[in-house]
Amino acid sequence: MKKILLFVGMIPALCAGLLCACATTKTDIKQLEGKWTITAVNGEKIQTEEPPFLEFNLKEMRVHGNTGCNIFNATFKQEDEKDASSLVFNPGMSTMMACPDMATEQAVLKAIGAVKAVKAGQTEQEMQLVDAAGEAVLTLSKQ
């Protein structure tokens, strides 16, 4: 009987722990307001002198940035209005300059197309844009 009472007594603590763990992963897209440096694409650190960035304007639901070489502008939306972390980029516009490092540019653009949500990063100054499987495709650091 004591074992059953001990187990039943642990249930609220376990549930609270699970809720706290979940709270640190998903976040509201409103946390993206402002300018963010892209520090990694698909887990690979960006190694360029001038790192790409994204600047979010939540009031207008627009994003502006540099994808490693070219300027990028698009709109975004919440695909699932019930999920505050849901994020999808609409097709955007980009300048079309040829640059020495087009690999970073292409990786960033491909990752932007795969984004489905935003999650909190390792610190308060970091966010992760994730794909449908919850895998980080872009890691952002607040400027």
C-alpha positions in Angstrom: 0.0 0.0 0.0 2.9 2.4 0.8 4.3 1.8 -2.6 1.0 2.7 -4.3 0.7 5.9 -2.2 4.3 6.8 -3.0 3.7 6.3 -6.8 0.4 8.3 -6.7 2.2 11.1 -4.8 4.9 11.3 -7.5 2.4 11.8 -10.3 1.9 15.6 -9.8 5.7 16.2 -9.7 6.2 14.2 -12.8 3.5 16.1 -14.7 4.9 19.4 -13.5 8.4 18.3 -14.8 7.0 17.4 -18.2 5.1 20.7 -18.5 8.3 22.6 -17.7 10.3 20.6 -20.2 7.7 21.3 -22.9 7.6 25.0 -22.2 11.3 25.4 -23.0 11.0 24.0 -26.5 8.0 25.7 -28.1 7.7 29.4 -28.1 5.4 32.1 -29.6 6.5 33.6 -32.9 6.2 37.0 -31.2 9.6 36.3 -29.7 11.1 36.7 -33.1 10.5 40.4 -33.3 13.7 42.2 -34.4 17.0 41.3 -36.0 18.6 37.8 -35.8 21.9 36.5 -37.1 21.7 33.0 -38.7 24.4 31.1 -36.8 23.8 27.6 -38.2 21.9 25.9 -41.0 20.8 22.3 -40.5 23.2 22.1 -37.5 26.2 23.3 -39.4 27.8 26.6 -38.2 28.0 29.5 -40.6 31.6 30.2 -41.3 31.3 33.5 -43.3 32.8 36.9 -42.5 29.4 38.6 -42.8 26.8 36.1 -41.5 23.3 36.0 -43.0 20.5 37.5 -40.9 16.7 37.7 -40.7 14.8 40.7 -39.4 11.2 40.1 -38.4 8.4 42.7 -38.3 5.5 41.0 -36.5 3.2 43.9 -36.9 3.3 43.6 -40.7 4.1 39.8 -40.7 7.2 40.5 -42.9 10.8 39.3 -42.9 13.8 41.1 -44.4 17.3 39.8 -44.5 20.5 38.7 -46.1 20.9 35.0 -47.1 24.6 35.1 -47.3 24.9 37.2 -50.4 21.6 38.5 -51.6 18.9 40.5 -49.9 15.7 38.6 -49.1 12.1 39.9 -48.4 9.0 37.9 -47.7 5.9 37.6 -45.6 5.1 34.9 -43.1 2.1 33.5 -41.3 1.0 31.1 -38.7 0.0 27.9 -40.5 -1.9 26.6 -37.5 -3.6 29.6 -35.8 -4.1 27.5 -32.6 -0.3 26.9 -32.3 1.5 30.1 -31.4 4.8 28.5 -32.5 3.6 27.7 -36.0 5.6 29.7 -38.7 5.6 29.4 -42.5 7.3 31.7 -44.9 5.4 32.7 -48.0 7.4 32.8 -51.3 9.6 35.9 -51.3 11.8 38.0 -53.4 15.5 38.1 -53.5 18.2 40.0 -55.4 20.2 37.8 -57.8 23.8 38.7 -57.5 26.5 36.0 -58.1 28.7 35.6 -55.1 31.8 33.6 -54.2 29.9 31.5 -51.6 26.6 30.5 -53.1 26.5 27.3 -51.0 25.6 29.2 -47.9 23.0 31.2 -49.8 21.3 28.1 -51.2 21.4 26.3 -47.9 19.7 29.3 -46.1 17.0 29.6 -48.8 16.3 25.9 -48.8 16.0 25.9 -44.9 13.7 28.9 -45.0 11.4 26.9 -47.3 11.3 24.0 -44.8 10.4 26.1 -41.7 7.2 25.1 -39.9 7.6 26.4 -36.3 9.9 28.2 -33.9 11.4 26.8 -30.7 13.4 28.4 -28.0 17.2 27.9 -28.3 19.8 27.0 -25.7 19.8 30.6 -24.3 17.4 33.6 -24.2 19.3 35.1 -27.1 18.8 32.1 -29.4 15.9 30.7 -31.3 15.5 27.7 -33.6 13.4 27.6 -36.7 12.4 23.9 -37.2 10.9 21.7 -39.9 7.8 19.5 -39.7 9.8 16.9 -37.8 10.9 19.4 -35.2 14.5 19.4 -36.4 16.3 22.7 -36.4 16.9 24.0 -39.9 18.0 27.5 -38.8 19.6 28.6 -35.6 19.2 32.3 -34.9 21.1 34.6 -32.4 19.6 37.9 -31.3 21.5 41.0 -32.5 
